[in-house]
Amino acid sequence: MVEDARERAKQLAETLQDRGHAAQASEVGHAAGAVATVEQAFLRGLRDALQSALTAIEAIDPVSAGAIDELRLEVDKHLGPHA
C-alpha cells in the first residue's frame, strides 16, 4: 500500500515537472521521501517491540527458546532494514 502511494507520488512529481511546475514537483518528491522515512521508523519500532515481547516470553519460559529463536528470525526477515 505504501509502495503504491510512493509510486503514485513519483508519477505525480514527474507529471508536474513535465508540465513546468518544478516547485510543486519538488514538494511532492519531498513528501514521498518523508513517507518512506516514517514507514522505516514505524517498522523499526514495531520490530523492537516484537523483539522485546519475545525476550519477555523467553524469560518466563526458557524451554521455549528454540521456538523464540525461529520467531526472532521471522520478525527480522519481515521487519528488518532490508524488508
N, CA, C and O of each residue as an XYZ file, in Angstrom:
332
protein
N       0.818     -1.187      0.000
C       0.000      0.000      0.000
C       0.867      1.258      0.000
O       0.622      2.185     -0.772
N       1.882      1.289      0.867
C       2.763      2.439      0.918
C       3.582      2.525     -0.365
O       3.846      3.614     -0.875
N       3.979      1.364     -0.880
C       4.736      1.358     -2.134
C       3.900      1.936     -3.269
O       4.424      2.675     -4.102
N       2.611      1.612     -3.315
C       1.722      2.180     -4.329
C       1.643      3.700     -4.191
O       1.673      4.424     -5.185
N       1.541      4.167     -2.968
C       1.460      5.612     -2.731
C       2.750      6.295     -3.168
O       2.713      7.372     -3.762
N       3.886      5.676     -2.879
C       5.163      6.257     -3.313
C       5.259      6.284     -4.830
O       5.734      7.265     -5.403
N       4.819      5.228     -5.482
C       4.859      5.179     -6.946
C       3.943      6.247     -7.547
O       4.317      6.920     -8.507
N       2.752      6.399     -6.983
C       1.839      7.440     -7.466
C       2.421      8.835     -7.247
O       2.285      9.714     -8.098
N       3.067      9.027     -6.102
C       3.695     10.323     -5.825
C       4.823     10.592     -6.818
O       4.988     11.715     -7.293
N       5.587      9.564     -7.123
C       6.667      9.720     -8.097
C       6.101     10.092     -9.471
O       6.623     10.981    -10.143
N       5.037      9.408     -9.878
C       4.409      9.712    -11.169
C       3.848     11.136    -11.185
O       3.972     11.852    -12.179
N       3.234     11.530    -10.078
C       2.693     12.888     -9.985
C       3.818     13.922    -10.085
O       3.681     14.926    -10.785
N       4.916     13.676     -9.392
C       6.048     14.595     -9.444
C       6.589     14.704    -10.870
O       6.919     15.798    -11.328
N       6.680     13.580    -11.566
C       7.150     13.598    -12.951
C       6.194     14.372    -13.857
O       6.622     15.138    -14.721
N       4.890     14.161    -13.647
C       3.887     14.881    -14.443
C       3.980     16.386    -14.192
O       3.950     17.183    -15.130
N       4.092     16.766    -12.918
C       4.221     18.187    -12.588
C       5.482     18.780    -13.210
O       5.461     19.887    -13.748
N       6.564     18.039    -13.130
C       7.824     18.505    -13.712
C       7.680     18.683    -15.225
O       8.121     19.687    -15.784
N       7.058     17.702    -15.877
C       6.860     17.770    -17.330
C       5.994     18.956    -17.739
O       6.145     19.493    -18.837
N       5.091     19.361    -16.858
C       4.183     20.473    -17.167
C       4.729     21.821    -16.706
O       4.038     22.839    -16.765
N       5.982     21.813    -16.245
C       6.615     23.067    -15.890
C       6.383     23.548    -14.471
O       6.596     24.724    -14.173
N       5.957     22.671    -13.606
C       5.692     23.037    -12.207
C       6.782     22.426    -11.316
O       6.519     21.526    -10.518
N       7.995     22.930    -11.471
C       9.153     22.354    -10.779
C       9.032     22.443     -9.259
O       9.362     21.487     -8.557
N       8.567     23.569     -8.750
C       8.467     23.735     -7.293
C       7.485     22.734     -6.688
O       7.767     22.123     -5.657
N       6.344     22.573     -7.330
C       5.343     21.630     -6.831
C       5.842     20.185     -6.959
O       5.588     19.353     -6.087
N       6.552     19.899     -8.051
C       7.120     18.556     -8.232
C       8.110     18.250     -7.123
O       8.155     17.131     -6.611
N       8.903     19.246     -6.753
C       9.871     19.070     -5.680
C       9.177     18.805     -4.347
O       9.615     17.955     -3.572
N       8.099     19.533     -4.085
C       7.350     19.331     -2.834
C       6.763     17.925     -2.754
O       6.813     17.276     -1.709
N       6.208     17.467     -3.869
C       5.649     16.108     -3.894
C       6.766     15.090     -3.670
O       6.582     14.113     -2.944
N       7.912     15.317     -4.287
C       9.050     14.411     -4.101
C       9.513     14.363     -2.659
O       9.814     13.292     -2.133
N       9.572     15.531     -2.013
C       9.968     15.574     -0.596
C       8.942     14.867      0.282
O       9.311     14.179      1.233
N       7.667     15.028     -0.025
C       6.613     14.364      0.755
C       6.730     12.854      0.632
O       6.568     12.137      1.620
N       7.011     12.365     -0.569
C       7.172     10.917     -0.770
C       8.360     10.409      0.035
O       8.306      9.319      0.604
N       9.434     11.194      0.084
C      10.594     10.812      0.887
C      10.270     10.780      2.367
O      10.757      9.915      3.094
N       9.449     11.718      2.816
C       9.048     11.755      4.226
C       8.221     10.529      4.584
O       8.364      9.978      5.675
N       7.360     10.100      3.673
C       6.554      8.896      3.908
C       7.468      7.687      4.084
O       7.246      6.862      4.971
N       8.480      7.581      3.253
C       9.420      6.466      3.356
C      10.145      6.488      4.700
O      10.359      5.439      5.308
N      10.523      7.681      5.165
C      11.213      7.819      6.444
C      10.303      7.401      7.598
O      10.737      6.693      8.506
N       9.066      7.831      7.565
C       8.099      7.471      8.613
C       7.839      5.968      8.588
O       7.749      5.328      9.635
N       7.720      5.417      7.398
C       7.492      3.972      7.267
C       8.632      3.188      7.909
O       8.389      2.242      8.659
N       9.866      3.570      7.622
C      11.015      2.864      8.188
C      11.059      3.002      9.713
O      11.373      2.042     10.415
N      10.746      4.188     10.218
C      10.734      4.391     11.666
C       9.659      3.532     12.328
O       9.890      2.951     13.388
N       8.497      3.454     11.707
C       7.415      2.632     12.254
C       7.818      1.161     12.273
O       7.631      0.478     13.279
N       8.368      0.676     11.169
C       8.767     -0.733     11.098
C       9.870     -1.057     12.097
O       9.873     -2.132     12.696
N      10.810     -0.127     12.277
C      11.880     -0.319     13.257
C      11.296     -0.403     14.667
O      11.703     -1.252     15.461
N      10.344      0.477     14.976
C       9.704      0.453     16.290
C       8.904     -0.819     16.525
O       8.939     -1.393     17.614
N       8.186     -1.252     15.501
C       7.417     -2.495     15.603
C       8.342     -3.686     15.819
O       8.071     -4.550     16.653
N       9.445     -3.726     15.056
C      10.420     -4.806     15.204
C      10.975     -4.829     16.629
O      11.054     -5.893     17.243
N      11.357     -3.677     17.153
C      11.909     -3.599     18.504
C      10.900     -4.052     19.550
O      11.251     -4.749     20.501
N       9.645     -3.652     19.371
C       8.600     -4.052     20.325
C       8.387     -5.571     20.294
O       8.252     -6.207     21.339
N       8.359     -6.133     19.104
C       8.186     -7.588     18.994
C       9.370     -8.334     19.594
O       9.193     -9.343     20.277
N      10.572     -7.841     19.339
C      11.756     -8.496     19.908
C      11.733     -8.418     21.441
O      12.134     -9.364     22.118
N      11.270     -7.304     21.975
C      11.156     -7.175     23.437
C      10.139     -8.155     23.996
O      10.368     -8.770     25.038
N       9.021     -8.300     23.307
C       7.998     -9.257     23.752
C       8.544    -10.678     23.707
O       8.287    -11.475     24.610
N       9.291    -10.994     22.666
C       9.873    -12.340     22.568
C      10.890    -12.577     23.681
O      10.974    -13.682     24.218
N      11.651    -11.564     24.026
C      12.611    -11.682     25.129
C      11.876    -11.935     26.444
O      12.317    -12.753     27.251
N      10.768    -11.246     26.663
C       9.981    -11.441     27.882
C       9.412    -12.858     27.941
O       9.436    -13.499     28.993
N       8.904    -13.341     26.815
C       8.363    -14.703     26.787
C       9.462    -15.717     27.088
O       9.248    -16.673     27.833
N      10.633    -15.501     26.507
C      11.758    -16.405     26.733
C      12.184    -16.396     28.196
O      12.570    -17.433     28.734
N      12.117    -15.232     28.848
C      12.488    -15.141     30.261
C      11.484    -15.880     31.138
O      11.856    -16.481     32.146
N      10.219    -15.834     30.753
C       9.172    -16.511     31.520
C       9.219    -18.015     31.298
O       9.008    -18.800     32.222
N       9.503    -18.410     30.042
C       9.501    -19.829     29.686
C      10.764    -20.179     28.909
O      10.748    -20.212     27.679
N      11.864    -20.442     29.624
C      13.134    -20.733     28.954
C      13.087    -21.951     28.023
O      13.892    -22.055     27.097
N      12.168    -22.849     28.262
C      12.043    -24.040     27.428
C      11.658    -23.669     25.993
O      11.940    -24.416     25.057
N      11.023    -22.529     25.830
C      10.563    -22.103     24.510
C      11.648    -21.410     23.686
O      11.343    -20.837     22.640
N      12.892    -21.449     24.127
C      13.977    -20.714     23.473
C      14.111    -21.065     21.997
O      14.346    -20.177     21.177
N      13.969    -22.320     21.644
C      14.089    -22.719     20.234
C      13.011    -22.087     19.373
O      13.293    -21.567     18.294
N      11.788    -22.134     19.847
C      10.678    -21.535     19.102
C      10.829    -20.016     19.032
O      10.514    -19.403     18.012
N      11.308    -19.418     20.110
C      11.515    -17.967     20.148
C      12.565    -17.559     19.118
O      12.412    -16.548     18.434
N      13.635    -18.353     19.012
C      14.675    -18.042     18.021
C      14.111    -18.062     16.609
O      14.460    -17.213     15.789
N      13.248    -19.019     16.320
C      12.613    -19.081     14.998
C      11.741    -17.845     14.758
O      11.741    -17.279     13.665
N      11.003    -17.436     15.784
C      10.173    -16.242     15.659
C      11.027    -14.992     15.476
O      10.667    -14.105     14.702
N      12.142    -14.914     16.176
C      13.049    -13.766     16.013
C      13.521    -13.659     14.562
O      13.559    -12.566     13.996
N      13.876    -14.786     13.969
C      14.324    -14.787     12.579
C      13.216    -14.305     11.645
O      13.477    -13.556     10.704
N      11.988    -14.732     11.901
C      10.863    -14.300     11.067
C      10.600    -12.800     11.216
O      10.332    -12.108     10.234
N      10.678    -12.311     12.443
C      10.485    -10.873     12.670
C      11.555    -10.088     11.923
O      11.251     -9.103     11.251
N      12.791    -10.517     12.039
C      13.883     -9.829     11.333
C      13.712     -9.924      9.822
O      13.999     -8.970      9.099
N      13.249    -11.059      9.356
C      13.056    -11.261      7.917
C      12.015    -10.289      7.346
O      12.195     -9.729      6.264
N      10.932    -10.104      8.092
C       9.829     -9.283      7.581
C       9.921     -7.812      7.977
O       9.372     -6.952      7.289
N      10.599     -7.521      9.063
C      10.622     -6.135      9.555
C      12.026     -5.552      9.639
O      12.200     -4.432     10.122
N      13.015     -6.281      9.184
C      14.383     -5.776      9.235
C      14.605     -4.658      8.243
O      13.716     -4.362      7.444
N      15.765     -4.029      8.269
C      16.055     -2.890      7.411
C      15.997     -3.222      5.917
O      15.734     -2.345      5.094
N      16.239     -4.472      5.575
C      16.222     -4.881      4.178
C      14.816     -5.188      3.670
O      14.616     -5.364      2.468
N      13.818     -5.253      4.597
C      12.449     -5.617      4.206
C      11.783     -4.573      3.363
O      10.632     -4.745      2.963
